[in-house]
């Protein structure tokens, strides 16, 4: 069966190189990869974890600009 898939350029290039190294077609390499992915057991799904949300009031200190990394670095170094 023919189909179209979109792959990242670097992934496709690596796959082509591997196929050439192994003396096989790109199609057979992709088929093997899909077979491996579909035959291995699925990872168990973990329960969703609820992270606590801080109820603290306040904010940043006066004069602190979170958009200015050099100022933040100076404040953290105590300059």
PyMOL commands that set and color helices and strands:
alter all, ss='L'
color gray80, all
select helices_A, chain A and resi 9-21+26-39+69-77
alter helices_A, ss='H'
color red, helices_A
deselect
rebuild
show_as cartoon
